[in-house]
Amino acid sequence: MEVTLADVLPTPWTGQGAHFDVDEFLAALDPSGPRSSVRGELLLALRHARARVEGSGAPGTATAADLARAVLEIAVEWRMPAVERWAVAWLCACGDAFLRLRWSSRSRDGRFRREGHALGSVNVVLGTRTSALLGTKSGAVQQWTSDEGLTTVARLDAGPVRALAVRGGRMFAGGQHTSFTTVGMDDPPPALERRAAITAAAIGPQGWVGCGDELGRVLMYRPGTDAWLALTVPAGAGGQVVALAFRGDEALRAVWGDGTTAEWTPADPGTGGAGAWRTLSPATTRVAAAAWDEDGERLAVATAGGDVRVLGEPGPARSHLGVRAVAWSLDGRLASASRDRVLVGEPGKEAFEDRLTGDDMVEHLAFLGSRYLITTRGTEVVQWDLSHTGSELPASGVPVALTGGDVVTAVATAERGRAAAGTALGHLRAYDGRGTTTAQAALRPTGSRIYHLVPYGRHWLVASHAGAFLWSPEAAAGAVTRLSTSLCTAVAACGERRAHAEGDTVVLTCGDARHVMSLPNTVADICFAADGTLAALDDGGNILVRGPEGGPGFAAPLAAGSRLLGFGATGPLVREPTGTVRELATGGRLLDPGTTLPEGSGPAARYDEERFAVAHPDRGVVLHSAGRRPPVSAAGQAEFVAAGDRRIVAAADTRVVGYDVLDPAAGHEGVVRLRVRATDGGYDLTLPCGSHLHLSRSEFVGADTRVAQSVDSLSRVVFAAGLAGEKVWQAGFDLALDAARGLIPDRHVRIELDADGESDNLPWELLHAANAPLGWFNRPPVTLVRTVRPQRSPANSGDRPRRPTMLVVRGTDRSGPGGSDLLRSVDEAYDLMQRRTRRSNVRLAEPQPVAVEHQEQFESALANPVDLLQLWAHCEPDRVRFSRGFTALSTGLVAETIAGARPRLVVVVGCRSGALGRLLVRLGVPCVVAMRSEVYSHTVQPLVEDFTALTLEGAAVDLAFADALHRYVLTGQPGAAAVPMLYLAGDADPVLFPASRPAGPPS
């Protein structure tokens, strides 16, 4: 397989199918010599993904989709946008609909990080200059590097690895019953008698090996002696050996669990002695963790009380409650870790250089060199890059614990991809559609477990052990209002209505009205139908249905353990204890047929009319269909799930993730359609999925650029377009872009905008996701054309011209110095165009631009058909003026005259010429470029020149426009990207002049 070096990522599935040979592809992707950064990222992600997938199941059972999903997860969490597109395209190549991971809370903590999964829970981790070694409970010894991820280097057959030591190419791993294994030793030590577990180990510069066990013994092996030497424990030392290190060639240093620290040195040669211990520090307090630095000179000790200090050095102790691990970096920094916080800094100083606070409970840690920190929890391995920080990094000196070791117990979704999570200790967190944390809060009293969350307008209703709450993230300090003081297990909302459980009662509130409903047992679920009908179910299986506005309802007994999943066409959807979901009809009868969720399913939520999102302990998130669609799943842990507005949010432990459902067959190749209509309050956008998004007029203040604007105001327009664009992207437009790219991750996508007359005045060309380049300048580009439905047949709709004819018509403006013609510069641009298009076989209708002043001259100039017309004149929405000395012509008359010449492309260089551009397309012109606001003829010439030349060379008009616009922006013209508009007939081919013509000079 051949891979060329470029920034465009190769797509092996286009030639070999989705199940291509990954090993062959990796070999081709990693040639010797330089490679692009995006290819390096792909190589890195693919290697890590393969190791992750192979380590999570039986060898050889992973599918192409499994590997592609792993690459996508890594790309999302490691912030690799090009690799993310590549993985999505690979999943599209697999053919079936899939859960497209959109965001993960693991990547939103403000720190560049990478993850892997070890072959079993990690027991011990040891860092070196170039890698980190991990010992697992399964007996595997694995090596982590930034480039290769996890690779297995040894295995301890006797079981869990408890201690690791490494120096040079030698490695020692110890475990239960004094078992051990070695790597790279020419003269490895002999087996030890089965006794206690090895808890610490060290290797000296000469290959000497020291190990300590849980009984407090220390043993030494010297290569060539064929025997271990048991070193007498120093008087007073108690507990297991916590840490060992060699100082110099022969001195062995140890620390015991009671805090005793001692150094053993061998006897002088010829004395016959075995050596002796010298106490460095007597027993003080119980040691929670200890670590020697690389040279065995400095010892960091963490006590059970939370003090972290370096023995024998001045300065205050670091206070770190719950500390369980410490580690040294090569440059002398000290890291200490508790369950949910890592502190990094110079020992003996009160200020910390770094704090890592986030969603991960830390069990072990080590430095990889000086730049990276490795933390582990269970099987998860995380590499933190300490040289980078992000926008969510807590402020210096303010250690903010987010959810930390506090596990997620409830999730919910809302419109535009918003989501929220609640935890076992009563913490709340809100996310936007990209997974960025937008707000945090905590219930009072603290420790109130959250059971349920639902959106309530821009607020969230919260059910907790301490009662019901209303959380308003957008209010000052994220205000939390208490609604009740009794146990609340469920909440629901519909419009202005809201309901919450209080033990065995349901309180319904609408405005000032309040109604109470009672059930026999503790309420388990509450839900509303769209018309306001309320259903409540208790944990004994009793259901109560109340009609809207207090209308007729009914009660019915169901099986204990049943749950509510929302409303169907006529009544509540009930999930029975067997996993079968059926609709409950009026009168309490369960209707058939139903659907049965996968066996062993956990919590479920209704996704749409026939599908349910399910948290499954073995399969992760499953999208189950009651119809004929096959199930869709995303492997991983999932304990809670929520669905709504075409999004799925799932959580397990402390991690929260967001998914879209992407069906490769649903996209139009390279095209996304967007419809905009002006309303009284703003603008209604119809997204490709059919949903609607309303943008208020206040979001476009100053964006109507039909009037002249300053540089400052135009900058605000670009900023406002970014904020509005971010809402569009989060509302599902990003999913439409994925589908439009399909199998080609670097395919350019064309937005076809259908706007009405009033909406057409806004600079939609500036619409872009916040903190991203304008689509025109992005890679791959996202272009935009304004589509108009023609009322007449497109001009020259038959055979395309072999040699297109170009005509330039301009007005006159003798308001320059001394009565000079300001539009004379058009003639100079025309001369440049002749040189630029020499190989385009364009036939110039006139040797120079035709200057016109009145209607007769204009009609005469367009008496014969042309293929490409440039029109330079003063324009207003209702008129066009060619000269100050003659009456302006109506826009309709000018459009009819131009349409009569049947051009394929018209470029109108005139201020506020959008109305003329739209009308020309209605009258049958396939493509028109017009100007939205004031434009200067001299500075716009590069745009016209480049766009015309590229279009004549066979480029699609939107790509030609993107390239030309880039040069136009580089002229420094204020607001350049907000001025030109590209109109295209709804059924027109964007390639107006195919490039199959033989080259030749212009005639």
SVG drawing of the C-alpha trace seen along z (x, -y; Angstrom):
<svg xmlns="http://www.w3.org/2000/svg" viewBox="-63 -70 104 92">
<polyline fill="none" stroke="black" stroke-width="0.4" points="0.0,0.0 1.4,-3.4 0.8,-6.5 1.9,-9.9 3.2,-12.6 0.7,-15.5 -1.7,-17.1 -4.6,-15.2 -5.1,-11.9 -5.2,-8.7 -8.5,-6.8 -7.7,-3.1 -11.4,-2.1 -12.1,-3.8 -10.0,-1.2 -10.0,1.8 -13.2,1.4 -13.7,0.8 -11.9,4.0 -8.5,3.0 -5.2,4.4 -4.4,2.1 -0.9,3.4 -0.1,2.7 -1.6,-0.7 0.4,-1.6 3.7,-0.4 2.9,-2.6 1.9,-5.6 5.2,-5.5 8.0,-5.7 11.4,-6.9 11.8,-10.6 9.6,-13.7 5.8,-13.5 3.0,-16.0 1.7,-16.7 -1.7,-15.4 -0.3,-12.1 1.8,-11.9 -1.4,-12.3 -3.2,-9.6 -0.3,-7.2 -0.3,-7.9 -4.1,-7.6 -4.3,-4.4 -1.5,-2.7 -3.1,-3.6 -6.6,-2.5 -5.3,0.8 -3.6,1.5 -6.8,0.4 -9.1,2.6 -6.8,5.6 -6.5,5.3 -10.2,5.1 -11.3,8.4 -10.3,11.8 -7.5,11.5 -8.7,11.3 -12.4,10.5 -12.2,6.8 -14.0,5.5 -13.2,2.5 -16.0,0.6 -14.5,1.3 -11.2,0.0 -12.7,-3.1 -14.7,-3.9 -11.6,-3.7 -9.7,-6.0 -12.7,-8.4 -12.7,-8.4 -9.0,-9.1 -9.3,-11.9 -12.2,-13.6 -10.5,-13.4 -7.0,-14.2 -8.2,-17.1 -7.2,-15.9 -9.9,-17.3 -8.3,-15.9 -8.1,-12.4 -11.7,-12.9 -13.0,-13.5 -10.9,-10.5 -12.4,-8.2 -16.0,-9.3 -15.4,-8.7 -14.1,-5.2 -17.2,-4.5 -19.3,-5.8 -17.4,-3.3 -18.6,-0.5 -22.1,-1.2 -24.4,-1.2 -25.7,-4.0 -23.5,-4.5 -23.3,-6.5 -20.9,-9.3 -19.1,-10.4 -19.3,-14.2 -17.7,-15.0 -16.4,-13.5 -16.0,-15.2 -12.5,-13.6 -11.2,-16.0 -12.8,-19.1 -10.7,-19.7 -8.4,-22.2 -5.4,-19.9 -4.0,-18.1 -4.2,-14.5 -4.1,-11.0 -5.6,-7.8 -5.1,-4.0 -6.4,-0.9 -4.1,1.6 -4.6,5.4 -6.1,5.4 -6.3,2.9 -3.0,1.1 -1.2,1.9 2.0,0.0 3.5,-2.6 7.1,-3.6 8.3,-6.5 11.6,-6.8 13.0,-9.3 11.3,-7.9 8.5,-5.6 6.4,-4.5 6.1,-0.9 2.8,0.4 2.2,3.6 -1.3,4.9 -3.4,7.2 -3.6,9.7 0.2,10.1 1.0,8.1 3.8,5.7 3.2,3.0 5.1,0.1 3.6,-3.3 5.2,-5.7 3.8,-8.8 4.2,-7.4 3.3,-3.8 0.8,-3.7 0.7,-0.5 2.8,2.6 3.2,5.7 6.9,6.4 6.5,9.2 4.1,11.3 4.2,12.5 2.4,15.8 1.9,15.9 -0.6,13.0 -0.6,9.3 2.5,7.2 3.2,5.3 6.6,3.7 8.7,2.5 12.3,1.5 14.1,0.5 17.5,-0.8 19.0,-0.9 17.7,2.1 17.1,4.2 13.6,4.6 12.4,6.4 8.8,7.0 7.8,8.6 4.5,9.9 2.8,12.3 4.7,15.0 8.1,13.4 7.5,14.3 9.2,12.1 10.2,11.9 13.0,10.0 13.8,8.6 17.2,7.8 19.4,9.4 22.3,11.5 22.6,13.1 19.1,13.0 18.6,13.7 17.4,17.2 13.9,17.9 13.0,17.0 11.3,19.2 7.5,18.6 6.7,16.2 5.3,12.7 4.5,10.3 7.3,8.1 6.3,4.5 9.3,2.5 12.3,3.1 15.4,1.3 18.2,1.9 21.6,0.4 24.1,-0.9 26.0,2.4 23.0,4.6 22.5,5.3 18.8,6.0 17.2,5.1 13.6,6.0 11.5,5.6 8.4,7.4 5.2,6.9 6.9,8.4 9.5,5.7 12.4,7.9 15.0,6.6 16.9,8.9 19.9,8.2 21.2,10.0 24.6,9.4 25.1,10.8 27.4,13.7 26.7,14.8 23.7,17.2 22.0,16.4 20.0,13.7 21.4,12.0 18.9,11.3 19.8,8.0 19.0,7.8 16.2,5.4 17.4,2.4 16.2,2.1 12.9,0.3 11.8,0.6 8.2,1.8 5.7,2.4 6.2,3.3 8.9,1.9 7.4,-1.0 10.2,-2.2 13.8,-1.3 16.6,-3.0 20.3,-2.7 22.5,-5.7 25.7,-5.4 26.9,-1.9 26.3,0.1 24.4,-1.8 20.8,-0.7 18.2,-3.0 14.8,-1.9 11.8,-3.3 9.3,-1.2 5.7,-1.7 6.3,-3.2 8.5,-5.9 11.8,-4.4 14.4,-5.3 17.9,-3.6 20.8,-3.1 22.6,0.3 26.2,0.3 28.3,3.4 31.3,4.3 34.8,3.4 36.3,6.1 38.3,8.7 36.5,8.1 34.1,11.0 31.2,8.9 27.8,8.7 27.4,4.9 25.3,2.8 22.4,0.4 22.6,-3.2 19.4,-4.8 18.6,-8.0 15.4,-8.8 13.6,-6.9 10.0,-5.9 7.6,-8.9 4.1,-8.4 2.5,-5.9 3.5,-6.4 0.8,-6.5 3.3,-6.7 7.0,-7.4 9.3,-7.8 13.0,-8.3 14.3,-10.5 16.3,-9.0 19.7,-9.2 18.4,-7.9 19.3,-11.2 15.9,-12.8 13.0,-11.0 9.4,-12.3 7.1,-11.0 3.3,-11.4 1.7,-10.6 -1.7,-9.3 -2.6,-12.7 -2.1,-14.4 1.4,-16.0 3.8,-15.7 7.5,-16.6 11.0,-15.8 13.0,-14.4 15.8,-16.5 14.9,-19.6 13.6,-22.9 10.3,-24.4 6.7,-23.8 5.0,-20.5 2.5,-20.3 -1.0,-19.7 -2.8,-17.2 -5.7,-15.4 -6.2,-11.9 -2.8,-11.7 -2.1,-8.1 0.8,-8.5 3.9,-10.6 6.4,-10.8 9.5,-12.8 10.2,-14.3 13.7,-14.3 14.0,-18.1 13.1,-17.8 9.4,-18.6 7.2,-16.6 3.7,-15.4 1.3,-14.1 -2.1,-12.5 -5.4,-12.0 -8.5,-10.5 -9.5,-13.6 -6.6,-16.0 -2.9,-16.0 -0.6,-18.8 2.7,-19.4 5.4,-21.8 8.7,-22.4 8.9,-20.7 9.0,-22.9 7.0,-25.7 3.4,-26.6 2.5,-27.6 1.9,-24.9 3.0,-25.0 0.1,-22.9 -3.2,-21.4 -5.0,-18.7 -8.6,-18.6 -11.2,-16.7 -13.4,-13.7 -10.8,-11.0 -10.0,-9.3 -6.3,-8.8 -4.8,-5.7 -1.2,-5.7 1.1,-8.3 4.6,-8.7 6.5,-11.2 7.4,-10.3 10.5,-12.5 9.8,-16.0 7.0,-17.0 4.4,-14.3 2.6,-13.0 1.1,-9.5 -1.9,-8.7 -3.9,-5.5 -7.2,-4.4 -8.3,-0.8 -7.4,0.1 -7.3,-3.5 -4.0,-5.1 -3.8,-8.9 -0.9,-10.9 -1.1,-14.6 1.0,-17.2 2.2,-19.6 3.5,-22.1 0.0,-22.9 -3.0,-24.4 -6.5,-25.1 -9.2,-27.6 -10.8,-25.5 -7.7,-25.1 -8.5,-26.3 -7.1,-29.7 -3.7,-29.6 -4.0,-29.1 -7.7,-28.1 -8.0,-24.3 -11.5,-23.7 -12.7,-20.1 -15.2,-19.4 -16.8,-16.0 -13.6,-14.2 -14.3,-10.9 -18.0,-11.9 -19.7,-9.5 -22.4,-10.6 -25.9,-9.4 -28.1,-11.2 -27.9,-12.8 -30.3,-14.8 -30.4,-16.5 -32.1,-19.6 -32.4,-21.5 -29.3,-22.5 -27.3,-19.6 -27.3,-21.0 -26.8,-18.5 -26.5,-18.3 -25.2,-15.8 -25.8,-15.2 -23.7,-13.3 -23.9,-11.2 -22.7,-14.1 -25.2,-16.6 -23.0,-18.4 -24.4,-19.7 -22.7,-20.4 -24.1,-21.8 -22.6,-21.2 -23.1,-22.9 -23.4,-21.0 -19.6,-20.5 -19.3,-19.2 -17.7,-22.3 -18.7,-22.9 -20.8,-26.0 -21.9,-26.0 -21.5,-24.2 -23.4,-24.2 -23.9,-22.1 -27.0,-21.3 -27.4,-22.2 -27.1,-20.4 -24.0,-18.8 -24.0,-15.1 -27.6,-15.0 -27.6,-12.3 -29.2,-13.4 -31.6,-10.9 -33.1,-12.6 -32.7,-15.7 -35.0,-17.2 -34.8,-20.5 -37.3,-23.2 -36.9,-26.0 -33.3,-27.3 -33.4,-25.8 -33.1,-22.3 -35.4,-20.5 -33.4,-18.3 -34.7,-15.4 -32.5,-14.5 -32.4,-12.8 -32.8,-16.2 -35.8,-17.3 -36.6,-18.9 -34.6,-21.9 -34.7,-24.3 -31.2,-25.1 -30.8,-28.2 -27.2,-28.0 -27.5,-31.4 -28.5,-33.2 -25.9,-34.8 -23.7,-32.2 -25.8,-29.4 -28.7,-29.9 -30.3,-26.8 -33.8,-27.2 -35.2,-24.6 -38.8,-23.4 -39.3,-20.8 -37.6,-19.2 -38.9,-15.6 -37.2,-12.7 -37.6,-13.4 -36.9,-10.6 -38.4,-12.1 -39.2,-15.4 -40.9,-16.3 -41.6,-19.4 -43.8,-20.4 -44.0,-24.0 -44.8,-26.0 -45.9,-22.9 -43.6,-21.1 -44.0,-18.2 -41.9,-16.7 -42.2,-13.7 -42.4,-14.0 -42.2,-10.5 -45.5,-8.9 -47.1,-12.1 -46.7,-14.1 -46.9,-17.9 -48.0,-19.5 -47.3,-23.2 -48.4,-25.5 -48.1,-29.2 -49.8,-29.8 -51.9,-26.7 -50.7,-23.6 -52.2,-20.1 -51.2,-17.1 -51.6,-13.4 -51.0,-10.5 -49.9,-6.9 -49.6,-3.9 -45.7,-3.7 -42.7,-5.9 -42.9,-7.6 -40.4,-6.1 -41.2,-8.0 -43.1,-11.0 -43.5,-12.1 -45.6,-14.5 -47.1,-14.0 -46.9,-16.9 -50.5,-18.0 -49.9,-18.2 -51.2,-14.7 -49.2,-13.6 -48.3,-10.0 -46.8,-8.9 -45.6,-5.4 -44.6,-4.2 -42.1,-1.4 -44.9,1.0 -46.2,0.8 -49.2,-1.5 -49.7,-4.1 -51.8,-7.2 -52.6,-9.2 -54.0,-12.7 -55.4,-14.4 -54.4,-17.9 -56.0,-20.7 -57.2,-18.2 -59.2,-16.3 -60.3,-12.6 -57.5,-10.2 -57.2,-6.7 -55.3,-4.5 -54.0,-0.9 -51.9,1.7 -48.7,2.9 -45.9,5.3 -43.7,4.0 -40.5,2.7 -42.0,1.3 -40.7,-2.0 -42.0,-4.9 -40.1,-5.8 -42.4,-8.6 -45.6,-8.7 -46.5,-6.9 -49.3,-7.8 -52.1,-7.3 -50.7,-6.7 -47.6,-6.1 -44.8,-3.8 -44.2,-1.2 -41.0,0.8 -41.9,4.1 -39.4,5.9 -38.9,8.4 -37.5,5.6 -40.6,5.4 -41.8,1.9 -45.5,1.5 -48.0,-1.3 -50.6,-1.7 -54.1,-2.4 -56.9,-4.3 -58.3,-2.0 -55.0,-0.4 -54.5,2.2 -51.1,2.8 -51.1,2.9 -49.4,5.3 -47.2,5.6 -44.4,4.3 -40.6,4.4 -38.1,6.1 -34.9,4.3 -31.6,6.2 -31.2,8.7 -29.5,7.2 -30.3,3.6 -29.9,0.9 -31.6,-2.5 -33.3,-3.5 -34.7,-6.7 -36.9,-7.3 -34.9,-8.6 -37.7,-9.0 -41.0,-7.4 -39.6,-3.9 -36.1,-3.9 -34.8,-3.8 -31.3,-4.6 -30.2,-2.0 -27.3,-1.8 -26.0,1.8 -23.4,3.1 -21.6,5.2 -22.4,3.4 -22.2,-0.2 -24.8,-2.5 -27.3,-0.7 -29.9,-2.4 -32.6,0.2 -35.4,0.0 -38.9,1.2 -39.2,1.3 -37.0,3.0 -33.9,0.9 -30.9,2.9 -29.6,1.9 -26.7,-0.5 -24.2,-0.4 -21.1,-2.2 -18.8,0.0 -17.7,-1.2 -19.1,-1.7 -22.6,-3.1 -24.6,-3.3 -27.0,-6.2 -28.4,-7.5 -30.7,-10.3 -31.9,-11.2 -33.6,-14.1 -33.4,-16.5 -31.6,-13.8 -28.7,-13.6 -27.8,-10.9 -25.9,-11.6 -24.5,-8.7 -22.4,-8.4 -20.4,-5.8 -18.5,-6.5 -17.3,-10.0 -17.3,-10.3 -20.0,-11.9 -20.2,-11.6 -22.4,-12.9 -23.4,-11.1 -25.1,-11.9 -26.7,-9.3 -25.1,-9.4 -26.7,-7.5 -24.2,-7.6 -27.1,-7.2 -28.8,-10.4 -26.3,-12.9 -26.0,-14.6 -22.5,-14.1 -20.7,-17.4 -23.8,-19.5 -25.7,-20.7 -28.9,-22.7 -30.0,-25.4 -33.3,-27.4 -33.7,-30.8 -36.9,-32.9 -37.4,-36.2 -40.0,-36.3 -41.3,-39.1 -38.8,-38.3 -35.8,-37.2 -34.9,-34.4 -36.1,-30.8 -33.5,-28.3 -34.5,-24.9 -31.6,-22.5 -30.9,-19.6 -32.5,-17.2 -35.7,-19.1 -35.5,-20.7 -35.9,-24.4 -33.6,-26.9 -34.7,-30.5 -32.1,-33.3 -33.3,-36.6 -32.7,-39.9 -30.6,-41.0 -28.0,-38.3 -27.5,-40.2 -27.3,-43.7 -25.2,-45.6 -25.0,-42.7 -27.1,-44.3 -24.3,-45.6 -26.4,-47.4 -25.0,-50.6 -21.4,-51.7 -19.7,-50.4 -16.5,-51.1 -13.8,-48.5 -14.8,-48.2 -18.5,-47.6 -17.5,-45.0 -15.3,-43.2 -18.3,-43.0 -20.3,-41.6 -17.8,-38.8 -17.9,-38.1 -21.7,-38.0 -21.7,-35.6 -19.4,-33.3 -21.7,-33.3 -24.8,-32.6 -22.8,-30.0 -21.9,-28.2 -25.6,-27.8 -26.3,-26.5 -23.4,-24.0 -24.4,-22.7 -28.0,-22.4 -27.0,-19.6 -25.3,-21.3 -22.0,-19.6 -23.7,-16.2 -24.9,-17.3 -21.3,-18.2 -20.2,-14.8 -22.8,-13.1 -22.0,-15.4 -18.3,-14.5 -19.2,-10.8 -16.3,-8.6 -13.9,-11.5 -12.8,-13.2 -11.1,-16.1 -14.0,-16.6 -15.1,-20.3 -18.7,-20.9 -21.0,-23.4 -23.8,-25.0 -26.7,-25.8 -28.6,-28.6 -32.2,-29.3 -33.0,-32.7 -35.9,-35.0 -35.6,-38.6 -35.2,-40.1 -32.9,-37.4 -30.8,-37.8 -29.5,-41.1 -27.5,-39.4 -23.8,-38.3 -24.4,-34.5 -21.0,-34.0 -19.5,-34.9 -21.5,-32.1 -18.9,-29.8 -18.4,-27.9 -16.8,-30.0 -13.1,-29.8 -12.8,-28.3 -11.8,-29.9 -14.4,-31.2 -15.5,-28.2 -14.1,-29.7 -10.6,-29.6 -10.9,-26.4 -9.3,-23.1 -11.2,-21.4 -13.3,-24.4 -17.0,-24.9 -18.3,-27.2 -21.7,-28.9 -23.9,-29.7 -27.2,-31.5 -29.6,-29.3 -32.5,-30.8 -35.2,-28.9 -35.2,-30.1 -38.6,-31.1 -37.2,-30.6 -35.0,-27.9 -31.4,-28.5 -29.4,-30.3 -27.5,-28.1 -28.9,-25.0 -27.9,-22.9 -24.4,-22.4 -21.8,-24.3 -19.7,-26.7 -16.4,-25.4 -14.9,-28.9 -16.9,-31.1 -17.4,-34.8 -16.7,-37.4 -18.0,-41.0 -17.2,-43.8 -19.7,-46.7 -19.0,-49.6 -20.6,-52.9 -18.8,-56.3 -18.1,-58.3 -16.5,-61.6 -16.3,-62.8 -12.6,-62.3 -10.0,-65.1 -10.3,-67.3 -13.4,-65.4 -11.5,-62.1 -13.4,-58.8 -13.1,-56.9 -14.1,-53.7 -11.2,-53.9 -9.4,-51.4 -11.7,-48.8 -9.9,-49.0 -6.6,-48.3 -8.1,-45.3 -9.5,-44.1 -6.0,-44.2 -4.8,-42.1 -7.6,-39.7 -6.6,-39.2 -3.1,-38.2 -4.4,-35.9 -6.9,-34.1 -4.6,-33.6 -4.8,-29.8 -8.5,-29.7 -9.7,-29.9 -12.0,-32.8 -13.2,-34.9 -13.2,-38.6 -16.4,-40.1 -14.7,-43.6 -11.1,-44.5 -11.8,-47.0 -14.7,-47.3 -17.7,-49.0 -18.4,-52.3 -22.1,-53.1 -24.1,-56.1 -27.7,-55.5 -30.3,-52.9 -29.7,-52.8 -26.0,-52.2 -26.5,-49.5 -29.1,-47.7 -26.8,-48.0 -23.9,-46.5 -25.9,-43.4 -27.5,-42.9 -25.6,-39.7 -25.3,-36.6 -22.4,-36.3 -21.4,-33.6 -19.7,-35.7 -20.6,-39.3 -18.9,-41.8 -21.1,-44.8 -19.4,-47.7 -22.0,-50.4 -23.6,-52.2 -26.4,-50.0 -29.2,-50.3 -31.7,-47.6 -34.3,-49.2 -32.1,-50.9 -28.8,-50.9 -27.0,-54.1 -24.4,-54.2 -23.7,-57.9 -24.6,-60.9 -25.7,-62.8 -28.5,-60.3 -31.5,-58.8 -31.0,-55.6 -32.5,-52.4 -34.8,-50.2 -33.3,-46.9 -36.0,-45.0 -35.1,-46.6 -31.4,-46.0 -32.1,-42.3 -34.3,-41.7 -31.7,-43.2 -28.9,-41.1 -31.0,-37.9 -31.8,-38.5 -28.1,-38.0 -28.3,-34.6 -25.0,-34.7 -24.0,-31.8 -22.1,-33.9 -22.6,-37.6 -20.3,-39.5 -21.9,-42.7 -19.5,-45.1 -21.9,-47.6 -22.8,-48.6 -25.9,-46.9 -26.5,-44.8 -27.9,-41.8 -31.5,-42.4 -30.2,-42.5 -28.3,-39.3 -31.3,-37.4 -33.5,-38.7 -31.0,-37.6 -31.0,-34.0 -34.8,-34.0 -34.7,-35.1 -32.5,-32.2 -28.9,-33.2 -27.2,-30.2 -24.7,-32.1 -24.3,-35.7 -21.8,-37.4 -23.2,-40.6 -22.1,-42.9 -24.0,-43.4 -22.6,-46.8 -20.3,-49.5 -17.4,-48.3 -14.4,-50.0 -13.7,-49.1 -10.0,-49.2 -9.7,-46.8 -12.3,-44.4 -10.4,-43.8 -8.3,-40.9 -11.5,-39.1 -13.0,-39.6 -9.8,-38.7 -9.2,-35.5 -12.8,-34.3 -13.2,-34.8 -9.9,-33.1 -10.5,-30.1 -14.1,-29.6 -13.0,-29.7 -10.4,-27.1 -13.1,-24.7 -13.3,-25.2 -16.6,-24.9 -17.9,-28.4 -17.9,-28.1 -14.3,-26.9 -13.2,-29.5 -15.0,-32.1 -13.3,-30.8 -9.8,-31.1 -10.6,-34.5 -12.1,-35.7 -8.9,-34.7 -6.8,-37.0 -9.4,-39.8 -9.1,-39.6 -5.4,-39.9 -5.8,-43.3 -6.7,-44.6 -10.1,-45.7 -12.2,-46.2 -15.0,-43.6 -14.0,-42.1 -15.4,-38.7 -18.8,-40.3 -19.3,-42.1 -19.4,-39.7 -22.3,-37.2 -22.5,-34.2 -25.9,-33.3 -26.5,-29.9 -29.6,-28.6 -31.1,-25.8 -30.6,-23.2 -27.4,-24.6 -24.1,-22.7 -21.5,-24.6 -18.9,-23.9 -20.0,-26.4 -17.1,-26.0 -15.6,-22.5 -11.9,-22.3 -11.8,-19.8 -11.2,-22.4 -7.8,-22.4 -5.6,-25.4 -5.3,-28.2 -4.8,-32.0 -7.8,-34.3 -9.4,-35.6"/>
</svg>
